[in-house]
Amino acid sequence: MAEGTDTTASQSQEGAEGAKPEGQDVDWKAKYEDMRGHMREWQSRAESNKAAADELAQLKESQLSETEKLTRRAEKAEKALSDLKAANEIAGWKTAASEKYGVPVSLINGSTEDEIDANAEALKKWHDPEPQGGLPLSGTGEMPSGKLPDSAAADFERAAKKLGF
């Protein structure tokens, strides 16, 4: 009896050692290659369907009457014309705002006259800020009061006169 128990125990140990968890015996490379094959198959189907769809579109186009063809062409031309008119109108608004506020047209954004005008005004305020009490404006050397500050040479000359030189 002890012998039968030993054999069963040794067989169960071998079974436990020989058995691998399910995740380890999966051949991932084979699965990857299998999926690539499926992908290529579907890709070729899609390409053939695209070709068939293009051929069908050409067939339908050829079956259209001359009136329908001309109607479609006229609709495309009308859309292009309205797009050009809108772009021209916007360019005119930008030019007017540029002249009014003195900012470059290329910096002005907006698609309506109000948006363009507000943008140009904001650019003007940003570029030429309102003077703030007592500080000279940057780059001009002018005081906000409109008087120019005394130059360093004039200051030196006054100081020299006071000291008697």
C-alpha positions as CSV (number, residue, x, y, z in Angstrom):
1,M,0.0,0.0,0.0
2,A,2.8,2.3,0.7
3,E,4.2,1.6,-2.8
4,G,0.9,2.6,-4.5
5,T,0.8,5.8,-2.6
6,D,4.4,6.6,-3.5
7,T,3.8,6.1,-7.2
8,T,0.7,8.3,-7.1
9,A,2.6,11.0,-5.2
10,S,5.5,10.9,-7.7
11,Q,3.1,11.1,-10.7
12,S,1.3,14.1,-9.2
13,Q,4.7,15.8,-8.6
14,E,5.7,15.1,-12.2
15,G,2.4,16.4,-13.4
16,A,2.8,19.6,-11.3
17,E,6.3,20.2,-12.6
18,G,5.4,19.4,-16.2
19,A,2.3,21.6,-16.2
20,K,3.0,25.2,-17.0
21,P,0.6,28.0,-16.4
22,E,-1.5,28.8,-19.4
23,G,0.0,32.1,-20.2
24,Q,3.5,30.7,-20.6
25,D,2.9,28.1,-23.3
26,V,1.3,30.6,-25.7
27,D,3.3,31.2,-28.9
28,W,3.0,35.0,-29.2
29,K,5.1,35.2,-32.3
30,A,2.8,32.7,-34.1
31,K,-0.3,34.6,-32.9
32,Y,1.3,37.9,-34.2
33,E,2.1,36.4,-37.6
34,D,-1.4,34.9,-37.8
35,M,-2.9,38.3,-37.1
36,R,-0.7,40.0,-39.7
37,G,-2.0,37.5,-42.2
38,H,-5.5,38.4,-41.4
39,M,-4.7,42.1,-41.6
40,R,-3.1,41.7,-45.0
41,E,-6.2,39.8,-46.2
42,W,-8.5,42.5,-45.1
43,Q,-6.3,45.2,-46.5
44,S,-6.4,43.5,-49.9
45,R,-10.2,43.3,-49.7
46,A,-10.4,47.0,-48.9
47,E,-8.2,47.9,-51.8
48,S,-10.3,45.8,-54.2
49,N,-13.5,47.4,-52.8
50,K,-12.0,50.8,-53.3
51,A,-11.3,50.0,-56.9
52,A,-14.8,48.7,-57.4
53,A,-16.3,51.8,-55.8
54,D,-14.2,54.1,-58.0
55,E,-15.3,52.1,-61.1
56,L,-19.0,52.4,-60.0
57,A,-18.6,56.1,-59.5
58,Q,-17.2,56.4,-63.0
59,L,-20.0,54.4,-64.4
60,K,-22.6,56.6,-62.7
61,E,-20.8,59.7,-63.9
62,S,-20.9,58.5,-67.5
63,Q,-24.6,57.7,-67.3
64,L,-25.5,61.2,-66.1
65,S,-27.2,63.4,-68.7
66,E,-25.5,66.5,-70.1
67,T,-27.9,68.6,-68.1
68,E,-27.0,67.0,-64.8
69,K,-23.2,67.3,-65.6
70,L,-23.6,71.0,-66.4
71,T,-25.7,71.5,-63.3
72,R,-23.0,70.0,-61.1
73,R,-20.3,72.1,-62.8
74,A,-22.4,75.2,-62.3
75,E,-22.9,74.5,-58.6
76,K,-19.1,74.0,-58.1
77,A,-18.4,77.3,-60.0
78,E,-21.0,79.2,-57.9
79,K,-19.5,77.9,-54.7
80,A,-16.0,78.9,-55.8
81,L,-17.3,82.3,-56.8
82,S,-19.0,82.9,-53.4
83,D,-15.8,81.8,-51.6
84,L,-13.8,84.3,-53.6
85,K,-16.3,87.1,-52.9
86,A,-16.2,86.4,-49.2
87,A,-12.4,86.3,-49.2
88,N,-12.3,89.6,-51.1
89,E,-14.8,91.2,-48.7
90,I,-12.7,90.1,-45.7
91,A,-9.5,91.5,-47.4
92,G,-11.3,94.8,-47.9
93,W,-12.3,95.0,-44.2
94,K,-8.7,94.2,-43.2
95,T,-7.3,96.9,-45.5
96,A,-9.8,99.5,-44.1
97,A,-8.9,98.6,-40.5
98,S,-5.2,98.7,-41.3
99,E,-5.5,102.2,-42.7
100,K,-7.8,103.3,-39.8
101,Y,-5.5,102.0,-37.0
102,G,-2.1,102.0,-38.7
103,V,-1.4,98.3,-38.2
104,P,-0.2,95.8,-40.8
105,V,-2.9,93.9,-42.6
106,S,-1.0,90.6,-42.1
107,L,-1.5,90.9,-38.3
108,I,-5.2,91.5,-38.4
109,N,-7.4,88.4,-37.8
110,G,-11.2,87.9,-38.0
111,S,-13.9,86.8,-40.3
112,T,-16.5,89.6,-39.7
113,E,-16.1,93.3,-40.0
114,D,-16.6,93.8,-36.2
115,E,-14.1,91.1,-35.3
116,I,-11.5,92.6,-37.7
117,D,-12.0,96.1,-36.4
118,A,-11.8,95.0,-32.7
119,N,-8.6,93.0,-33.5
120,A,-7.0,95.9,-35.3
121,E,-7.9,98.3,-32.4
122,A,-6.4,95.8,-29.9
123,L,-3.2,95.6,-31.9
124,K,-3.0,99.4,-32.0
125,K,-3.4,99.6,-28.2
126,W,-0.8,96.9,-27.7
127,H,1.7,98.6,-30.0
128,D,1.1,102.1,-28.8
129,P,0.1,102.0,-25.1
130,E,-1.3,105.0,-23.3
131,P,1.3,107.0,-21.5
132,Q,1.4,106.5,-17.7
133,G,2.3,109.4,-15.5
134,G,5.9,110.6,-15.5
135,L,7.6,107.8,-17.3
136,P,9.1,108.4,-20.7
137,L,7.7,106.5,-23.6
138,S,9.9,103.7,-24.6
139,G,12.3,104.5,-27.5
140,T,11.1,108.1,-28.0
141,G,12.7,109.9,-25.1
142,E,9.5,112.0,-24.8
143,M,7.8,112.6,-21.5
144,P,4.1,112.2,-21.4
145,S,3.7,115.9,-20.8
146,G,5.1,116.4,-24.3
147,K,8.4,118.0,-23.0
148,L,11.7,116.5,-23.9
149,P,14.0,115.6,-21.0
150,D,17.1,117.6,-20.6
151,S,20.1,116.0,-22.3
152,A,23.1,114.9,-20.3
153,A,25.3,117.6,-22.0
154,A,22.9,120.3,-20.9
155,D,22.9,118.9,-17.3
156,F,26.7,118.9,-17.4
157,E,26.9,122.5,-18.6
158,R,24.5,123.7,-15.9
159,A,26.5,121.9,-13.2
160,A,29.8,123.4,-14.5
161,K,28.3,126.9,-14.5
162,K,27.2,126.5,-10.9
163,L,30.7,125.4,-9.8
164,G,32.2,128.3,-11.7
165,F,34.0,126.5,-14.5
